[in-house]
Amino acid sequence: MSAAAHYLQALAIVALLAGVVLGVRRLGGASAQARENIGGCGNCGGCERNAPTPPAEDS
């Protein structure tokens, strides 16, 4: 194989891997799994925004 053919083959492999990664992120598989790993339900990720704030402590 020539150098150009090796370059094109490597470029095709990188493009394929990037497509797989972007496809998984778009479907929400990676982000939902990450939220479940840190204790969230994995549904929307907005629970922290809607939670009441703890009272401030006086020092």
C-alpha positions in Angstrom: 0.0 0.0 0.0 1.2 3.5 -0.7 1.5 6.2 1.8 -1.6 7.9 0.4 -3.6 4.8 0.8 -2.6 4.4 4.4 -3.5 8.0 5.1 -6.9 7.6 3.5 -7.5 4.3 5.4 -6.6 6.0 8.7 -8.8 9.0 7.9 -11.7 6.7 7.1 -11.3 4.8 10.5 -11.1 8.1 12.4 -14.3 9.3 10.7 -16.1 6.1 11.4 -15.1 6.3 15.1 -16.2 9.9 15.3 -19.5 9.0 13.8 -20.1 6.2 16.3 -19.2 8.5 19.3 -21.5 11.3 18.0 -24.3 8.9 17.4 -24.1 7.5 20.9 -24.1 11.0 22.4 -27.0 12.0 20.2 -29.1 9.0 21.4 -28.3 10.0 25.0 -26.7 6.7 25.9 -23.5 8.1 27.2 -25.0 11.0 29.2 -27.8 9.0 30.7 -25.3 6.4 31.9 -23.1 9.0 33.4 -26.0 10.5 35.3 -26.9 7.1 36.7 -23.3 6.6 37.8 -23.4 9.8 39.9 -26.7 9.0 41.5 -29.2 10.7 39.2 -32.2 9.1 37.5 -30.9 9.7 34.0 -34.1 11.2 32.8 -33.6 14.9 32.3 -30.7 16.1 34.5 -32.7 19.1 35.8 -33.1 17.9 39.4 -30.3 20.1 40.7 -31.8 23.2 39.2 -35.2 22.6 40.9 -33.9 21.6 44.3 -34.3 24.0 47.1 -31.2 25.8 48.2 -29.8 24.9 51.7 -30.1 27.7 54.3 -27.0 29.8 54.8 -25.1 29.3 58.0 -24.2 32.2 60.2 -20.6 32.3 61.3 
